[in-house]
């Protein structure tokens, strides 16, 4: 049987022969060993662009004595196949499991490269990929262009519905969370103490909020902070040896919501809110201006809906 790498080679040859297609695009993925058996592909802290091809995400893998467990597959088929090749350079062991942390496109659109192995996710994530995956892929194509050529949406085919399992000589704990997305999965390798936090935690990069429920997110961050771990791999930003990514994410979200709620209480217009100053402690975060404006679009309508009856009552008093 021909494997996914063979099919990718054929796909690239066909794309390279098409007029106007770029065959030279490469993510140049290089796995960084962060602990025993544990590797990370660290993305940039920028927003999606033609320059980075959507590689703004941290993905990784764990080498057990039975085979490799992949955590998230990146933003495109090209990324997934390059990831697959890079893993093969580290170990001859087969890839036996893929785990997707949530349904944002930079985390699952590389699934195509791993379609011959079980792909696991929370049930809500599976449903969200099935419902929104094509639209997300099309939107990412508009943002990063030819990096997305040949990418097809592969829906995870196995549901994470238990708290953990042993895979070879590693014991994984599955932590179902909420708030950043419709469902968020963190994975703690209890054998090494490595915590894959997904997009629950951002480090030195402004959080994204397209599907956020901030109240639930803050509750999940409290849960994450109470986990005993050795290293945390956030969804975006550098690997860190403490819970600073959790604290940083929490502080930003608390400020964001308060800023928008205070503006709604003042009767501000959305355009005014988008131009409010960002405090110095958050201004240093990568992509903060873009993400703040995006968050106003995401969160403002609901905040105004909640605040409007109270504002009307005050005017009538």
N, C-alpha and C positions, 0 to 999 in steps of 0.2 A: 504494500500500500504506500502511495506517495504521501509524505508528511507535509505539514504546513510550510516548512521552509522551502521545500521543492516548489510548492504552489506559489509562494511569494516570489521566488526567482523568476518563474514564468510571468507572473503579473508585472514585475518590474521591467522585464524585457519588452513586454507589450507596451507599457507606458512610455518607455524610453524611445520606442520607435514612432510614437505619435507626435505630430507636429506641435511645437510649443510646450512640450512636457519637459520638466527638468529631471534628469536621471542622476544628478549629482547631489541631491539633498540627502543629508545624513545627520542624525542626532549625535553621532559619535559617543554613544553610551558607554560609560566605563563604570563598572560596579566598584563601590568602595566597601571594604570589609570594616564593619563597625563592631563586631563581636564574633565569638565562635560561631561558625556556620552561617553568619548573617551578613547580608550585603544590601547596599542601598544605591539606587540611581537617583541622585539629587538634581532636581530641576532648578531653573532660575526662579527668581521671586518677582518676575515681571507679570504683566498681563499677556494674554494671547497675542501673538504677532506673527507676521510673515518671517521675521528674523529668527524667532525661537521655535516656530512650528508647533506651538502648543506645549512645549516641554517646560512646564512650570510646576511640575508635580514631583513628589517623592514616591517612587515605587521601590520594591525590594523583593528579596527572596531568602528563604531559609533552606539550607542543605541538610536534610536528615539522612540517616543511613539507609532509608528506603527510597528516597527520591526528593525532589525539590518542590517546595511550596512557594508559589508566587503570590505577592501581595500587590494588587492593582496592576493594570496593564498599560497605562498611559493613554495619550490622546488620539492615537491613530493606528492603523494597521502597520504602517511603516515603523512606528515606535515599537509596537509589540514584536515584530519580527526581529528588529535589531536587539531588543531585550532578550528574546529567545536565543539568538546567536551569542550574545555576551554571556549568558548563563552557561551555554555549552562550552565556552572557553574556560569557565571556572571549574566545572565538574562534568564527568561523563555520566553521572546518574540522571535518570529520566525526570522530567517534570511530571509530577503526579497530581498536583492540585493547584488551582488558582482560586484566590479569595478576593472578592471585590468589596471595598469598604462602603461605598455608596454610589449613587447613580449620576454623579456629575461627569461630564464627558471626558475630562482629562484623566479619569480613573478607570474607565472601562472600555474605551474605544479601541484598545489594542487587543481585545479578546480574540479577535480573528486568528491571531498567531498561535493561540492555545486552544483552538476549537476541538482538538483531538483528546483533551483531558477534561475532567470534571471542573466546572467553574461554579464556585459557591458564592452565595450572598444572602443577606436577610430577605425574607419573603417580600417585604415592602420595596426593597431595592429591585428585586426581580420584576415586580409589577411596574415600577416606575421606568425601568429600562425598556420594558416592552411597550409602554404607553408613549414615552417621550424620546426614546433613543434616536429614532430617525430625525426628528426635528433638531435634536442637539447636534447630531452629526452634520446636518446641513448648515446649522449656524456656525459651527466650528470651521467648516469649509470656507464660509464667507470671511472668516477672520484670518485663517492661515493658508488658504489656497492649496497649492499642489501637495503640500505635506499630507493632505487627506486622501490623495488619489488611491482608489481601490479599497477604501475603508468601508466595511459593512458592519452593521450592528449585530453582534452576537449576544443574545440574552443569556445570563447565567442560568444553568440548568439544574442546579442543586441548591436546596434551601438550608441555610444555617438555622437550625431550630433547637440547638442544644448549647450548653454552657462551655463545652470544650471537648477535646479529644487528644489522644496520643497519636502522633504520626511519626513512625520510626522511633528514634531516640529523643524526640522533642514532644513536650506536652504543651498544647496550645489552649489558652482560655479565650473564649469568645464573649465579648462584652457588648451587648446590644444597647445602643444609646439613641438619642433623638436631638433635634434642634437645629443642627447645621443643615440637615437634609430631612427628607421624609423618614429616613432611617439611617443610622450611622453605626458602623461596626468597628470596634477597636479590637485588636488581637494582641494578647500578651503571651509571649513565649516564656512559659514558666521555667524552662530549662536554662535559659540565658538571661532572663530578666528584661528582654527587649520588648518595648511596648510600641506597636504600630498604632498610632492614634488617629490616623486618617485626618479628615478635615475638621474634626473636633478641635484640633489645636493648630494654630499658626504661630510661627516663630519669626519675628522681625519682618513680617509681611502682613498687610491688612487683611482681615478675614473677608470672605465672600458670603453674600446673604441671599441668593436668588430664591431659595426655598426655606429660609430660616424662620424658626419659631424661637425667638430670643429667650423667652422664659424657660422653655424646655432645654435649650442649649446651655443656659447657665446651670441648670440642675445637673446636666450631664457632665459639665466641667467639674462640678463639686465631686462627682463620683470618680472621675479620672484622677483628680488630685489625691484621692485617698488610696490609690493603687500603689503598691510597693513595686517599683521597677528599677532597673539599672540604667537604661538609656531609653529616651523617648524619640521616636521618629515621627515628627509632625507631618501633616499632609503637605505642608509648604514651609520651607525654611530649613535651617541647619538642625542636625541631630543634636540633642541636648541631654545632659546628665541629671537634670532635675525637672521640677514642674513649672519652670519659668514660662514655657510656651502656654501652659494652661492659664497661668496668672495674667500673662500679657493679653491673651485672647479675651479673658473675662473682663479685664479693665477696659479694653477697647469697646466691647459690646455694651457694657454698662454706660460708658460715656456716650456712645452712639444713640442708645435709646433715650437717655435723659436729654440729650441735645435736641432730638426730634420732638420729644414730648413737650419740652419747654417752648420750643418754637411754635408748636400747635397751640399751646396755651396763650401765646402772645398774638395769635391770629396771623402768623407769618404765611407768606405765599411760598409755594414749593421752590420757585426760582431763588427766593431769598435764602431758603434753607440750604440749597446746594452751594451757595457762596459763603456760608459761614466759615470763620477761621477754624483751623484744626490745631489743637493744642500742641505745643512743642514735643511733648512726650510721645505723641502719636504721629507727628509730622515726619519723623524719621523712618517710619515703617515703609517698606517698599510698596509701591502701587497704591498708596493710601488715598491720593486725590481721586484716582479713577474709582476705587472701591467705595469711597465715601459717597460719591455722586450716584453710583449704581445702587448703593444701599438706600439712599433717599428715594429713588424710584421704587425699590422693592418694598420699603417699610412705611413710607409716608401715607399712602392711601388708608391703610388700616389704622394707623395712629390717629389720623384726622377723623375717621369714622367713629373711633372710640371717644375722642375728645369733644367732638362737635356738640352732642347733647348737653354736656356739662357747660360748655361755653354759652349755649343758648340759655340754659337755666340761669347762669350768672347775669346775663344781660336782662333777663326778665325779673330778677329780684329787685 
